[in-house]
Amino acid sequence: METPELTQVEEVTPRFGPTFTVDISDEACQRFGFKHGDRFVVKGLGRSGVVVGTAPLNLECRCGRGNGEEELWVRLDGETQVCFFPDPQVNFLLEN
C-alpha cells in the first residue's frame, strides 16, 4: 500500500492503545463504501457518528478481526476517541 499524502492523514486516539494515523483519502474510505466525513447512524444502537478514515488494527480483539487488518475508523458523537465496527456496511446507515 502506498503511503498517503500528508494532507490525507489524521492523527487519532482510539478507545484503547496509543495514538495513530489514519488515511482519510476518498480512495481508502471508499473501499468500505464511505467517504471521510460521512455521517451515519449505528443500526440497533441509535448512535450517530462520522467516518474518520482507515488504518490497520494494531492488536487482537474479541470481534474475530486479526492484527494488521485494515479497518474503517469512526468517531461517535460526543466522543473524542475513535473506534471501529467489524462490518460498517452492515452496521451503518448513512444520514442524509
C-alpha positions in Angstrom: 0.0 0.0 0.0 1.3 3.4 -0.9 1.9 6.0 1.8 -0.9 8.6 1.7 -0.1 12.2 1.1 0.4 14.2 4.3 -2.8 16.2 3.6 -4.7 12.9 3.6 -4.0 11.7 7.1 -5.2 12.5 10.5 -3.8 11.6 14.0 -6.4 9.9 16.1 -6.7 8.3 19.6 -8.6 5.0 19.9 -10.6 3.8 22.9 -7.6 1.5 23.5 -3.9 1.9 22.8 -1.7 4.7 21.5 -2.4 7.5 19.0 -2.0 6.5 15.4 -2.5 7.9 11.9 -5.5 7.1 9.6 -5.7 7.6 5.9 -8.7 9.9 5.2 -8.5 9.8 1.4 -11.6 9.1 -0.6 -9.9 6.1 -2.2 -9.1 4.5 1.2 -12.6 5.1 2.7 -14.5 4.1 -0.4 -13.1 0.5 0.0 -15.6 0.3 2.8 -18.3 2.2 0.9 -17.9 5.5 2.7 -16.1 8.8 2.5 -14.2 10.8 5.1 -16.8 13.0 6.9 -19.8 10.8 6.0 -22.4 10.9 8.8 -24.1 7.7 9.8 -26.3 6.1 12.4 -25.3 2.8 14.0 -28.2 0.4 13.4 -29.6 -1.0 16.6 -27.8 1.5 18.8 -29.4 4.7 17.7 -26.0 6.5 18.0 -24.7 8.8 15.3 -21.1 9.4 14.2 -18.7 10.4 11.5 -16.3 8.4 9.3 -12.7 9.4 10.1 -10.5 7.1 7.9 -8.8 3.8 7.5 -5.8 2.1 9.3 -4.8 -1.4 10.3 -5.9 -2.8 13.6 -3.0 -2.8 15.9 -4.0 -5.5 18.4 -6.0 -8.7 18.7 -9.7 -8.1 19.6 -12.5 -10.3 20.5 -14.5 -9.5 17.4 -12.8 -12.0 15.2 -10.5 -9.5 13.5 -6.8 -10.0 13.3 -3.8 -7.8 13.9 -3.0 -5.8 10.8 -6.4 -6.0 9.1 -7.5 -2.7 7.6 -10.5 -1.1 9.4 -12.7 1.9 8.9 -12.3 4.1 12.0 -15.2 6.3 13.1 -15.9 8.8 15.8 -19.3 8.6 17.6 -21.0 11.8 18.5 -20.0 13.1 21.9 -16.7 11.2 22.0 -13.2 12.3 21.2 -11.7 8.8 20.7 -12.2 6.6 17.6 -13.4 3.1 17.3 -14.3 0.6 14.5 -17.2 -1.8 13.8 -16.4 -5.2 12.3 -18.8 -4.7 9.3 -19.6 -1.0 8.7 -21.6 -1.6 5.6 -24.0 -3.7 7.7 -23.8 -1.7 10.9 -24.1 1.9 9.5 -27.0 3.7 7.8 -25.8 6.9 6.1 -27.6 10.1 7.2 -29.0 12.5 4.6 
